[in-house]
Amino acid sequence: MNNRKRSSVRGLMLVVACLVSVAWADDTLVLQNTGAGAAMGGVYTSPYGITVNGTPTLLICDDFETDISLGHSWFAIPNTLTQISSSTVNGLKFASSPYSSAILAGTSVAEDYATAAVVAAELLTLPNVGTPAENTETAGELSYAIWSVFDNSLYTGHGSLTSAEVSAVDAYITNAQVLVAGANVGGMITLYNIFIGGQPITNLTVYSPNPLGASQEFLTVNTVATPEPSGSVMAALAGLAAFVAARRRRARNN
């Protein structure tokens, strides 16, 4: 097994893996819990419970490779985008990484971030998202779809997913790319022209760590009626964190 991606545990040890912004000053983010505590393919799936300047929120990870643990604190530059193009993605974590080079059928970095925004919107509008009542199977497939956009090796391997899960991940990516193509005019992708569940995406917020290697990159999206996670839900999820060690790596039995 690849020790770079896996960590040993006794009992259950899974991995954690990425969400919102506009930016003049760095925000302080802290990983509080693993959201619903759902896992697929040996890793925890999005969304995760993260405080942004002390405010609890649910964020989605787009970064499968970087490792962070519960309680990890870092600075991030928030960028809130209503339109995505080659210029607006400058400074984001994958704008210049090896994963940004046309990994999905010749797509651009801007198209990849827009694709991630579509899939993130689908994830965040799931019923009961981030709670034990969420559809963990769908949330897991959507999480892998987002990770796969920026990680070519993951896209071709999909970890230890079943063949049905791999097919679902591929379908989510393909469908998102179709929506992105329909909203792309001359290289400028207008998110408001993309509808998820009958509601347009109003913006994508990307929390890029500062420096870029300090943490994972997280995303969030807003649609016309995106609910905020309640304080009671976040408090309940925080209890889960006391019992589960969270790392954004694949796990294996010790």
TALINNOR-V519856 format. One record per residue. N is the residue number from 1. SS is DSSP state (H for helix, E for strand, L for the rest). Layout:
# TALINNOR-V519856
N/SS + N/SS
This chain:
# TALINNOR-V519856
1/L + 2/L + 3/L + 4/L + 5/L + 6/E + 7/E + 8/E + 9/E + 10/L + 11/L + 12/L + 13/L + 14/L + 15/E + 16/L + 17/L + 18/L + 19/L + 20/L + 21/L + 22/L + 23/L + 24/L + 25/L + 26/E + 27/E + 28/E + 29/E + 30/E + 31/E + 32/E + 33/E + 34/L + 35/L + 36/L + 37/L + 38/L + 39/E + 40/E + 41/L + 42/L + 43/E + 44/E + 45/L + 46/L + 47/L + 48/E + 49/E + 50/E + 51/E + 52/E + 53/L + 54/L + 55/E + 56/E + 57/E + 58/E + 59/E + 60/E + 61/E + 62/L + 63/L + 64/L + 65/L + 66/L + 67/L + 68/L + 69/E + 70/L + 71/L + 72/L + 73/E + 74/E + 75/E + 76/E + 77/E + 78/E + 79/E + 80/E + 81/E + 82/L + 83/E + 84/E + 85/L + 86/L + 87/L + 88/L + 89/L + 90/L + 91/L + 92/L + 93/L + 94/L + 95/L + 96/L + 97/L + 98/H + 99/H + 100/H + 101/L + 102/L + 103/L + 104/L + 105/L + 106/L + 107/L + 108/L + 109/H + 110/H + 111/H + 112/H + 113/H + 114/H + 115/H + 116/H + 117/H + 118/H + 119/H + 120/H + 121/H + 122/H + 123/H + 124/H + 125/L + 126/L + 127/L + 128/L + 129/L + 130/L + 131/L + 132/L + 133/L + 134/L + 135/L + 136/H + 137/H + 138/H + 139/H + 140/H + 141/H + 142/H + 143/H + 144/H + 145/H + 146/H + 147/H + 148/H + 149/H + 150/H + 151/L + 152/H + 153/H + 154/H + 155/H + 156/H + 157/H + 158/L + 159/L + 160/L + 161/L + 162/L + 163/H + 164/H + 165/H + 166/H + 167/H + 168/H + 169/H + 170/H + 171/H + 172/H + 173/H + 174/H + 175/H + 176/H + 177/H + 178/H + 179/H + 180/H + 181/H + 182/H + 183/L + 184/E + 185/E + 186/L + 187/L + 188/E + 189/E + 190/E + 191/H + 192/H + 193/H + 194/L + 195/E + 196/E + 197/L + 198/L + 199/E + 200/E + 201/E + 202/E + 203/E + 204/E + 205/E + 206/E + 207/E + 208/E + 209/E + 210/L + 211/L + 212/H + 213/H + 214/H + 215/L + 216/L + 217/L + 218/E + 219/E + 220/E + 221/E + 222/E + 223/E + 224/L + 225/L + 226/L + 227/L + 228/L + 229/L + 230/L + 231/H + 232/H + 233/H + 234/H + 235/H + 236/H + 237/H + 238/H + 239/H + 240/H + 241/H + 242/L + 243/L + 244/L + 245/L + 246/L + 247/E + 248/L + 249/L + 250/E + 251/E + 252/E + 253/E + 254/L
